[in-house]
Amino acid sequence: MTNEELQRLTEQWSEEYFNRPFNHQVFFNKRLKTTGGRYHLGDHHIDINPLMYTEFDLDNLRGVVLHELCHYHLHLAGMDYHHRSHAFRTLLAQVGGSRFAPPTSKRRVDVRKKWHYQCTGCGVKIARQRRFNTHRYVCRRCGHHFILKN
């Protein structure tokens, strides 16, 4: 799908679901990795993650575009356009837009090393991202020291 086809679909969906025209630009943005789309407050254009169409289907793309159009139309109407607002949530439910974008293949997996410790008294196991001094800190349950299990 090209940017021109996306522009036509967005204008069509804006008229169909909101009964208002979409007078700005919508683009595919390959740099978006974890989000489905982004509405820009300054110049009112919309960026869409191309993976929402290539990895999924047209229904998923429509849900993401409708989500961004909710931000767009509420902002231009002078209403609260944030995710937490009641106006946004009710409008999103009325038009059937998606609340969250599905995870894509470009999403980073957390590969940070974890340090595993075990209490010498009660045996509780904990995992931390940073090492800590086992002679200095004690278990909050029983007061015994930890041992490093890695």
C-alpha positions in Angstrom: 0.0 0.0 0.0 1.3 3.4 -0.9 0.9 6.7 1.0 -1.6 7.9 -1.6 -3.8 4.9 -1.0 -3.5 5.4 2.7 -4.5 9.1 2.3 -7.6 8.1 0.3 -8.6 5.4 2.8 -8.1 7.9 5.7 -10.2 10.5 4.0 -12.9 7.9 3.3 -13.0 6.6 6.8 -13.1 10.1 8.3 -16.2 10.9 6.3 -17.8 7.5 7.0 -17.2 7.3 10.7 -16.9 10.9 11.8 -18.9 12.8 9.2 -16.1 15.2 9.0 -13.4 15.7 6.4 -9.7 14.9 7.0 -7.9 17.9 5.5 -4.3 17.0 6.4 -1.7 14.4 5.5 -1.2 10.8 6.6 2.0 8.9 6.0 3.6 5.6 6.6 6.6 6.0 9.0 9.0 3.1 9.1 10.7 4.4 12.2 7.7 3.6 14.4 8.5 0.4 16.2 6.3 -0.1 19.2 3.3 2.2 18.4 0.6 1.8 15.8 0.4 5.4 14.9 1.1 9.0 16.0 -1.0 12.2 15.7 1.1 15.4 15.6 -0.5 18.4 17.4 1.6 21.0 15.6 0.7 20.4 11.9 -2.1 17.8 12.4 -0.5 15.1 10.3 -0.7 11.5 11.2 2.1 8.9 11.0 1.1 5.2 10.7 3.4 2.2 11.4 3.5 0.3 8.1 3.7 -3.0 10.0 0.1 -2.5 11.0 -0.8 -3.3 7.4 2.0 -5.7 6.3 2.0 -7.9 9.4 -1.7 -7.7 10.0 -4.7 -7.0 7.9 -6.8 -4.0 6.7 -9.1 -4.2 9.7 -6.2 -3.7 12.0 -5.0 -0.7 9.9 -8.5 0.7 10.0 -8.6 0.4 13.8 -5.3 2.2 14.2 -6.3 5.0 11.7 -9.6 5.4 13.5 -7.7 5.7 16.8 -5.5 8.5 15.4 -8.5 10.2 13.8 -10.2 10.3 17.2 -7.2 12.3 18.4 -7.4 14.5 15.3 -11.1 15.4 15.4 -11.2 16.0 19.2 -8.1 18.2 19.0 -9.5 20.3 16.2 -12.9 20.6 18.0 -11.1 21.9 21.1 -12.0 19.0 23.3 -9.8 16.8 25.4 -8.0 14.4 23.0 -5.9 12.4 25.5 -6.2 8.7 26.0 -7.5 9.1 29.6 -10.3 11.5 28.7 -13.9 10.4 28.7 -14.6 12.1 25.3 -11.8 10.2 23.7 -12.9 6.8 25.1 -16.5 7.3 24.1 -15.7 8.5 20.6 -13.3 5.6 20.2 -16.0 3.1 21.3 -18.6 4.7 18.9 -16.4 4.4 15.8 -14.9 1.0 16.7 -11.2 2.1 16.7 -8.6 0.0 18.4 -7.5 1.0 21.9 -4.1 -0.7 21.6 -1.9 -1.6 18.7 -0.9 -5.3 18.6 2.8 -6.1 19.2 4.9 -6.3 16.0 8.0 -8.3 15.1 10.2 -5.2 15.5 9.4 -5.0 19.2 12.6 -5.3 21.3 12.8 -8.2 23.7 14.3 -7.4 27.1 17.6 -9.3 27.1 19.1 -7.7 30.2 20.8 -10.1 32.5 19.0 -10.9 35.8 20.8 -11.7 39.0 19.0 -14.4 41.0 19.3 -14.6 44.8 17.9 -16.9 47.5 17.4 -16.2 51.1 19.4 -18.5 53.4 16.7 -18.5 56.1 13.2 -18.8 54.5 14.4 -19.7 51.0 12.5 -17.0 49.1 13.9 -16.3 45.6 14.3 -12.9 44.1 15.6 -11.6 40.7 17.3 -8.2 40.2 18.8 -6.3 37.3 21.7 -5.1 39.4 23.9 -7.0 41.7 23.9 -6.1 45.4 26.1 -6.8 48.3 24.8 -9.9 50.0 26.5 -9.2 53.3 24.9 -5.8 53.6 21.3 -6.5 52.7 18.9 -8.9 54.5 15.6 -10.6 53.7 12.6 -8.5 54.7 10.7 -11.7 55.8 13.2 -13.4 58.1 16.3 -11.1 58.4 18.7 -13.6 57.0 21.3 -12.9 54.2 21.0 -13.8 50.6 23.2 -16.0 48.4 23.8 -15.4 44.7 22.5 -18.3 42.7 23.9 -17.4 39.2 
